[in-house]
Amino acid sequence: MIGNFLSQLIEVIKWVILIRLFANLFLRNEKPNWLLMLESLTEPLLEPFRRLLKPISLGSGNIDFSPVVLFFALSLLQSLVIRLF
């Protein structure tokens, strides 16, 4: 029961990260309030990964791989939770 709850919670977090990732790709100039809220929710999770993986500079922009790494880390954690509970 607790394993199912934790697995669903991790799934929601993964979706929030994906939504933030794609919204930042398409909404570069303007940030609606819902995106600012997603950023405030996910930033504490992304910050440790950003310290480990610095963004890669490409011309005039940067590529940040921390959301991708966090997504995979959450997937591994979810798999572990399902197996343990």
A tleap script that builds the chain and sets N, CA, C and O, in Angstrom:
source leaprc.protein.ff14SB
mol = sequence {
  NMET ILE GLY ASN PHE LEU SER GLN LEU ILE
  GLU VAL ILE LYS TRP VAL ILE LEU ILE ARG
  LEU PHE ALA ASN LEU PHE LEU ARG ASN GLU
  LYS PRO ASN TRP LEU LEU MET LEU GLU SER
  LEU THR GLU PRO LEU LEU GLU PRO PHE ARG
  ARG LEU LEU LYS PRO ILE SER LEU GLY SER
  GLY ASN ILE ASP PHE SER PRO VAL VAL LEU
  PHE PHE ALA LEU SER LEU LEU GLN SER LEU
  VAL ILE ARG LEU CPHE
}
set mol.1.N position { 0.814 -1.188 0.000 }
set mol.1.CA position { 0.000 0.000 0.000 }
set mol.1.C position { 0.866 1.263 0.000 }
set mol.1.O position { 0.656 2.166 -0.810 }
set mol.2.N position { 1.843 1.319 0.919 }
set mol.2.CA position { 2.721 2.493 0.936 }
set mol.2.C position { 3.606 2.523 -0.311 }
set mol.2.O position { 3.930 3.594 -0.825 }
set mol.3.N position { 3.992 1.341 -0.790 }
set mol.3.CA position { 4.796 1.277 -2.002 }
set mol.3.C position { 4.048 1.806 -3.199 }
set mol.3.O position { 4.627 2.489 -4.044 }
set mol.4.N position { 2.769 1.499 -3.283 }
set mol.4.CA position { 1.949 1.989 -4.381 }
set mol.4.C position { 1.811 3.509 -4.311 }
set mol.4.O position { 1.884 4.195 -5.331 }
set mol.5.N position { 1.612 4.027 -3.103 }
set mol.5.CA position { 1.518 5.479 -2.926 }
set mol.5.C position { 2.814 6.169 -3.334 }
set mol.5.O position { 2.788 7.161 -4.062 }
set mol.6.N position { 3.952 5.646 -2.865 }
set mol.6.CA position { 5.245 6.247 -3.213 }
set mol.6.C position { 5.512 6.172 -4.709 }
set mol.6.O position { 6.041 7.115 -5.297 }
set mol.7.N position { 5.148 5.059 -5.321 }
set mol.7.CA position { 5.332 4.901 -6.760 }
set mol.7.C position { 4.498 5.930 -7.529 }
set mol.7.O position { 4.973 6.522 -8.498 }
set mol.8.N position { 3.266 6.134 -7.095 }
set mol.8.CA position { 2.403 7.121 -7.758 }
set mol.8.C position { 2.922 8.546 -7.541 }
set mol.8.O position { 2.849 9.380 -8.444 }
set mol.9.N position { 3.438 8.815 -6.357 }
set mol.9.CA position { 4.009 10.138 -6.068 }
set mol.9.C position { 5.214 10.404 -6.965 }
set mol.9.O position { 5.353 11.502 -7.503 }
set mol.10.N position { 6.078 9.418 -7.128 }
set mol.10.CA position { 7.240 9.558 -8.001 }
set mol.10.C position { 6.790 9.769 -9.441 }
set mol.10.O position { 7.391 10.556 -10.171 }
set mol.11.N position { 5.741 9.073 -9.849 }
set mol.11.CA position { 5.214 9.233 -11.211 }
set mol.11.C position { 4.724 10.664 -11.444 }
set mol.11.O position { 4.969 11.240 -12.504 }
set mol.12.N position { 4.043 11.226 -10.470 }
set mol.12.CA position { 3.570 12.616 -10.575 }
set mol.12.C position { 4.757 13.566 -10.683 }
set mol.12.O position { 4.741 14.491 -11.495 }
set mol.13.N position { 5.771 13.344 -9.877 }
set mol.13.CA position { 6.961 14.205 -9.924 }
set mol.13.C position { 7.629 14.107 -11.299 }
set mol.13.O position { 8.067 15.119 -11.846 }
set mol.14.N position { 7.708 12.904 -11.854 }
set mol.14.CA position { 8.303 12.734 -13.179 }
set mol.14.C position { 7.511 13.505 -14.234 }
set mol.14.O position { 8.101 14.130 -15.115 }
set mol.15.N position { 6.189 13.467 -14.154 }
set mol.15.CA position { 5.364 14.210 -15.109 }
set mol.15.C position { 5.552 15.720 -14.960 }
set mol.15.O position { 5.606 16.444 -15.954 }
set mol.16.N position { 5.652 16.184 -13.727 }
set mol.16.CA position { 5.862 17.615 -13.492 }
set mol.16.C position { 7.202 18.058 -14.087 }
set mol.16.O position { 7.299 19.139 -14.667 }
set mol.17.N position { 8.218 17.232 -13.944 }
set mol.17.CA position { 9.525 17.560 -14.517 }
set mol.17.C position { 9.451 17.590 -16.044 }
set mol.17.O position { 10.008 18.488 -16.676 }
set mol.18.N position { 8.768 16.615 -16.633 }
set mol.18.CA position { 8.620 16.600 -18.095 }
set mol.18.C position { 7.846 17.809 -18.600 }
set mol.18.O position { 8.221 18.414 -19.605 }
set mol.19.N position { 6.774 18.161 -17.913 }
set mol.19.CA position { 5.998 19.338 -18.316 }
set mol.19.C position { 6.848 20.594 -18.224 }
set mol.19.O position { 6.807 21.443 -19.114 }
set mol.20.N position { 7.619 20.712 -17.146 }
set mol.20.CA position { 8.499 21.878 -16.999 }
set mol.20.C position { 9.547 21.909 -18.108 }
set mol.20.O position { 9.831 22.968 -18.668 }
set mol.21.N position { 10.116 20.762 -18.421 }
set mol.21.CA position { 11.145 20.684 -19.448 }
set mol.21.C position { 10.616 21.153 -20.797 }
set mol.21.O position { 11.242 21.980 -21.461 }
set mol.22.N position { 9.468 20.629 -21.201 }
set mol.22.CA position { 8.919 20.998 -22.503 }
set mol.22.C position { 8.370 22.420 -22.511 }
set mol.22.O position { 8.468 23.111 -23.525 }
set mol.23.N position { 7.799 22.862 -21.408 }
set mol.23.CA position { 7.296 24.234 -21.341 }
set mol.23.C position { 8.445 25.230 -21.468 }
set mol.23.O position { 8.304 26.262 -22.124 }
set mol.24.N position { 9.575 24.926 -20.848 }
set mol.24.CA position { 10.725 25.827 -20.966 }
set mol.24.C position { 11.293 25.841 -22.377 }
set mol.24.O position { 11.881 26.838 -22.796 }
set mol.25.N position { 11.127 24.754 -23.112 }
set mol.25.CA position { 11.583 24.737 -24.503 }
set mol.25.C position { 10.736 25.649 -25.382 }
set mol.25.O position { 11.256 26.330 -26.265 }
set mol.26.N position { 9.434 25.659 -25.136 }
set mol.26.CA position { 8.525 26.388 -26.022 }
set mol.26.C position { 8.146 27.769 -25.512 }
set mol.26.O position { 7.761 28.624 -26.310 }
set mol.27.N position { 8.240 28.012 -24.239 }
set mol.27.CA position { 7.871 29.308 -23.662 }
set mol.27.C position { 9.117 30.016 -23.157 }
set mol.27.O position { 9.281 30.202 -21.951 }
set mol.28.N position { 9.972 30.400 -24.046 }
set mol.28.CA position { 11.248 30.994 -23.645 }
set mol.28.C position { 11.106 32.437 -23.152 }
set mol.28.O position { 11.715 32.798 -22.145 }
set mol.29.N position { 10.322 33.260 -23.833 }
set mol.29.CA position { 10.256 34.685 -23.500 }
set mol.29.C position { 9.287 34.992 -22.367 }
set mol.29.O position { 9.553 35.859 -21.535 }
set mol.30.N position { 8.169 34.287 -22.334 }
set mol.30.CA position { 7.171 34.569 -21.309 }
set mol.30.C position { 6.990 33.341 -20.429 }
set mol.30.O position { 6.984 32.211 -20.919 }
set mol.31.N position { 6.847 33.562 -19.154 }
set mol.31.CA position { 6.634 32.457 -18.224 }
set mol.31.C position { 5.319 32.682 -17.490 }
set mol.31.O position { 5.214 33.561 -16.635 }
set mol.32.N position { 4.311 31.870 -17.838 }
set mol.32.CA position { 3.038 32.003 -17.118 }
set mol.32.C position { 3.180 31.579 -15.652 }
set mol.32.O position { 4.160 30.941 -15.269 }
set mol.33.N position { 2.207 31.937 -14.865 }
set mol.33.CA position { 2.260 31.646 -13.425 }
set mol.33.C position { 2.372 30.156 -13.137 }
set mol.33.O position { 3.064 29.762 -12.198 }
set mol.34.N position { 1.703 29.319 -13.927 }
set mol.34.CA position { 1.748 27.876 -13.678 }
set mol.34.C position { 3.155 27.331 -13.893 }
set mol.34.O position { 3.574 26.396 -13.211 }
set mol.35.N position { 3.887 27.920 -14.846 }
set mol.35.CA position { 5.258 27.478 -15.078 }
set mol.35.C position { 6.175 27.934 -13.949 }
set mol.35.O position { 7.072 27.197 -13.539 }
set mol.36.N position { 5.957 29.125 -13.454 }
set mol.36.CA position { 6.730 29.599 -12.302 }
set mol.36.C position { 6.484 28.707 -11.081 }
set mol.36.O position { 7.401 28.449 -10.301 }
set mol.37.N position { 5.239 28.239 -10.920 }
set mol.37.CA position { 4.925 27.336 -9.818 }
set mol.37.C position { 5.635 25.992 -9.992 }
set mol.37.O position { 6.174 25.443 -9.031 }
set mol.38.N position { 5.636 25.458 -11.230 }
set mol.38.CA position { 6.341 24.205 -11.494 }
set mol.38.C position { 7.836 24.349 -11.223 }
set mol.38.O position { 8.464 23.446 -10.672 }
set mol.39.N position { 8.392 25.479 -11.610 }
set mol.39.CA position { 9.813 25.720 -11.367 }
set mol.39.C position { 10.112 25.773 -9.872 }
set mol.39.O position { 11.127 25.239 -9.425 }
set mol.40.N position { 9.250 26.404 -9.107 }
set mol.40.CA position { 9.498 26.482 -7.661 }
set mol.40.C position { 9.353 25.110 -6.991 }
set mol.40.O position { 10.007 24.842 -5.983 }
set mol.41.N position { 8.503 24.248 -7.543 }
set mol.41.CA position { 8.345 22.902 -6.987 }
set mol.41.C position { 9.494 21.971 -7.345 }
set mol.41.O position { 9.897 21.140 -6.531 }
set mol.42.N position { 10.021 22.103 -8.553 }
set mol.42.CA position { 11.037 21.165 -9.031 }
set mol.42.C position { 12.466 21.639 -8.807 }
set mol.42.O position { 13.390 20.826 -8.837 }
set mol.43.N position { 12.666 22.904 -8.589 }
set mol.43.CA position { 14.030 23.426 -8.438 }
set mol.43.C position { 14.800 22.784 -7.287 }
set mol.43.O position { 15.986 22.496 -7.448 }
set mol.44.N position { 14.172 22.548 -6.126 }
set mol.44.CA position { 14.933 21.874 -5.049 }
set mol.44.C position { 15.395 20.467 -5.436 }
set mol.44.O position { 16.421 20.000 -4.941 }
set mol.45.N position { 14.662 19.798 -6.298 }
set mol.45.CA position { 15.071 18.473 -6.754 }
set mol.45.C position { 16.180 18.553 -7.798 }
set mol.45.O position { 17.060 17.693 -7.838 }
set mol.46.N position { 16.141 19.572 -8.632 }
set mol.46.CA position { 17.110 19.702 -9.717 }
set mol.46.C position { 18.452 20.274 -9.265 }
set mol.46.O position { 19.486 19.973 -9.862 }
set mol.47.N position { 18.443 21.083 -8.234 }
set mol.47.CA position { 19.658 21.784 -7.812 }
set mol.47.C position { 20.832 20.857 -7.515 }
set mol.47.O position { 21.939 21.148 -7.970 }
set mol.48.N position { 20.658 19.760 -6.781 }
set mol.48.CA position { 21.813 18.877 -6.535 }
set mol.48.C position { 22.391 18.286 -7.831 }
set mol.48.O position { 23.601 18.097 -7.950 }
set mol.49.N position { 21.516 18.001 -8.790 }
set mol.49.CA position { 21.990 17.454 -10.065 }
set mol.49.C position { 22.693 18.521 -10.890 }
set mol.49.O position { 23.610 18.211 -11.650 }
set mol.50.N position { 22.272 19.774 -10.748 }
set mol.50.CA position { 22.950 20.863 -11.460 }
set mol.50.C position { 24.354 21.097 -10.917 }
set mol.50.O position { 25.263 21.473 -11.656 }
set mol.51.N position { 24.519 20.869 -9.609 }
set mol.51.CA position { 25.862 21.018 -9.037 }
set mol.51.C position { 26.798 19.941 -9.553 }
set mol.51.O position { 27.993 20.183 -9.721 }
set mol.52.N position { 26.263 18.749 -9.807 }
set mol.52.CA position { 27.081 17.656 -10.341 }
set mol.52.C position { 27.341 17.800 -11.831 }
set mol.52.O position { 28.445 17.528 -12.303 }
set mol.53.N position { 26.334 18.225 -12.565 }
set mol.53.CA position { 26.424 18.348 -14.030 }
set mol.53.C position { 26.250 19.802 -14.427 }
set mol.53.O position { 25.133 20.319 -14.442 }
set mol.54.N position { 27.318 20.439 -14.739 }
set mol.54.CA position { 27.227 21.824 -15.186 }
set mol.54.C position { 26.615 21.858 -16.588 }
set mol.54.O position { 26.871 20.958 -17.389 }
set mol.55.N position { 25.805 22.889 -16.901 }
set mol.55.CA position { 25.251 22.999 -18.254 }
set mol.55.C position { 26.359 23.108 -19.301 }
set mol.55.O position { 27.409 23.702 -19.054 }
set mol.56.N position { 26.107 22.531 -20.459 }
set mol.56.CA position { 27.074 22.543 -21.561 }
set mol.56.C position { 26.777 23.741 -22.455 }
set mol.56.O position { 25.642 23.928 -22.893 }
set mol.57.N position { 27.791 24.544 -22.722 }
set mol.57.CA position { 27.629 25.723 -23.571 }
set mol.57.C position { 27.689 25.332 -25.037 }
set mol.57.O position { 28.612 24.648 -25.479 }
set mol.58.N position { 26.690 25.778 -25.779 }
set mol.58.CA position { 26.656 25.581 -27.224 }
set mol.58.C position { 26.316 26.909 -27.873 }
set mol.58.O position { 25.157 27.324 -27.882 }
set mol.59.N position { 27.307 27.566 -28.406 }
set mol.59.CA position { 27.068 28.849 -29.060 }
set mol.59.C position { 26.513 29.866 -28.093 }
set mol.59.O position { 27.165 30.237 -27.117 }
set mol.60.N position { 25.291 30.320 -28.373 }
set mol.60.CA position { 24.692 31.367 -27.544 }
set mol.60.C position { 23.805 30.802 -26.434 }
set mol.60.O position { 23.209 31.569 -25.678 }
set mol.61.N position { 23.708 29.479 -26.322 }
set mol.61.CA position { 22.845 28.889 -25.304 }
set mol.61.C position { 23.531 27.786 -24.526 }
set mol.61.O position { 24.667 27.410 -24.814 }
set mol.62.N position { 22.832 27.285 -23.549 }
set mol.62.CA position { 23.326 26.198 -22.715 }
set mol.62.C position { 22.343 25.029 -22.761 }
set mol.62.O position { 21.137 25.221 -22.915 }
set mol.63.N position { 22.874 23.827 -22.624 }
set mol.63.CA position { 22.033 22.639 -22.505 }
set mol.63.C position { 22.199 22.099 -21.095 }
set mol.63.O position { 23.309 21.799 -20.655 }
set mol.64.N position { 21.092 21.981 -20.400 }
set mol.64.CA position { 21.081 21.501 -19.018 }
set mol.64.C position { 20.548 20.077 -19.009 }
set mol.64.O position { 19.381 19.845 -19.322 }
set mol.65.N position { 21.402 19.122 -18.650 }
set mol.65.CA position { 21.015 17.720 -18.631 }
set mol.65.C position { 20.480 17.275 -17.270 }
set mol.65.O position { 20.099 16.115 -17.114 }
set mol.66.N position { 20.444 18.163 -16.293 }
set mol.66.CA position { 19.995 17.772 -14.956 }
set mol.66.C position { 18.555 17.253 -14.925 }
set mol.66.O position { 18.292 16.309 -14.179 }
set mol.67.N position { 17.600 17.813 -15.693 }
set mol.67.CA position { 16.249 17.224 -15.660 }
set mol.67.C position { 16.216 15.793 -16.188 }
set mol.67.O position { 15.456 14.964 -15.687 }
set mol.68.N position { 17.028 15.501 -17.189 }
set mol.68.CA position { 17.073 14.150 -17.754 }
set mol.68.C position { 17.653 13.176 -16.730 }
set mol.68.O position { 17.124 12.081 -16.541 }
set mol.69.N position { 18.729 13.573 -16.076 }
set mol.69.CA position { 19.357 12.712 -15.077 }
set mol.69.C position { 18.422 12.513 -13.888 }
set mol.69.O position { 18.314 11.403 -13.366 }
set mol.70.N position { 17.751 13.572 -13.456 }
set mol.70.CA position { 16.783 13.453 -12.356 }
set mol.70.C position { 15.646 12.520 -12.742 }
set mol.70.O position { 15.206 11.713 -11.923 }
set mol.71.N position { 15.165 12.616 -13.974 }
set mol.71.CA position { 14.090 11.748 -14.442 }
set mol.71.C position { 14.506 10.279 -14.353 }
set mol.71.O position { 13.744 9.441 -13.872 }
set mol.72.N position { 15.717 9.972 -14.820 }
set mol.72.CA position { 16.194 8.594 -14.753 }
set mol.72.C position { 16.431 8.149 -13.301 }
set mol.72.O position { 16.165 6.997 -12.959 }
set mol.73.N position { 16.919 9.037 -12.466 }
set mol.73.CA position { 17.122 8.694 -11.051 }
set mol.73.C position { 15.783 8.397 -10.373 }
set mol.73.O position { 15.679 7.470 -9.570 }
set mol.74.N position { 14.766 9.185 -10.700 }
set mol.74.CA position { 13.443 8.926 -10.140 }
set mol.74.C position { 12.866 7.615 -10.659 }
set mol.74.O position { 12.180 6.904 -9.925 }
set mol.75.N position { 13.139 7.292 -11.916 }
set mol.75.CA position { 12.683 6.012 -12.473 }
set mol.75.C position { 13.331 4.843 -11.747 }
set mol.75.O position { 12.671 3.848 -11.447 }
set mol.76.N position { 14.618 4.963 -11.467 }
set mol.76.CA position { 15.304 3.917 -10.706 }
set mol.76.C position { 14.744 3.807 -9.285 }
set mol.76.O position { 14.532 2.707 -8.775 }
set mol.77.N position { 14.511 4.941 -8.663 }
set mol.77.CA position { 13.936 4.942 -7.320 }
set mol.77.C position { 12.545 4.319 -7.327 }
set mol.77.O position { 12.198 3.557 -6.425 }
set mol.78.N position { 11.764 4.637 -8.327 }
set mol.78.CA position { 10.428 4.070 -8.449 }
set mol.78.C position { 10.490 2.551 -8.598 }
set mol.78.O position { 9.711 1.824 -7.982 }
set mol.79.N position { 11.409 2.091 -9.410 }
set mol.79.CA position { 11.585 0.651 -9.588 }
set mol.79.C position { 11.978 -0.012 -8.270 }
set mol.79.O position { 11.476 -1.085 -7.934 }
set mol.80.N position { 12.868 0.623 -7.536 }
set mol.80.CA position { 13.296 0.098 -6.240 }
set mol.80.C position { 12.137 0.062 -5.248 }
set mol.80.O position { 11.979 -0.915 -4.517 }
set mol.81.N position { 11.335 1.104 -5.217 }
set mol.81.CA position { 10.178 1.157 -4.321 }
set mol.81.C position { 9.199 0.039 -4.642 }
set mol.81.O position { 8.664 -0.598 -3.735 }
set mol.82.N position { 8.963 -0.201 -5.917 }
set mol.82.CA position { 8.019 -1.247 -6.319 }
set mol.82.C position { 8.545 -2.622 -5.879 }
set mol.82.O position { 7.772 -3.470 -5.432 }
set mol.83.N position { 9.834 -2.834 -6.006 }
set mol.83.CA position { 10.406 -4.126 -5.620 }
set mol.83.C position { 10.439 -4.338 -4.105 }
set mol.83.O position { 10.243 -5.455 -3.627 }
set mol.84.N position { 10.684 -3.276 -3.362 }
set mol.84.CA position { 10.796 -3.408 -1.901 }
set mol.84.C position { 9.448 -3.520 -1.216 }
set mol.84.O position { 9.312 -4.211 -0.206 }
set mol.85.N position { 8.456 -2.844 -1.762 }
set mol.85.CA position { 7.144 -2.842 -1.107 }
set mol.85.C position { 6.224 -3.682 -1.935 }
set mol.85.O position { 5.053 -3.838 -1.590 }
savepdb mol mol.pdb
quit
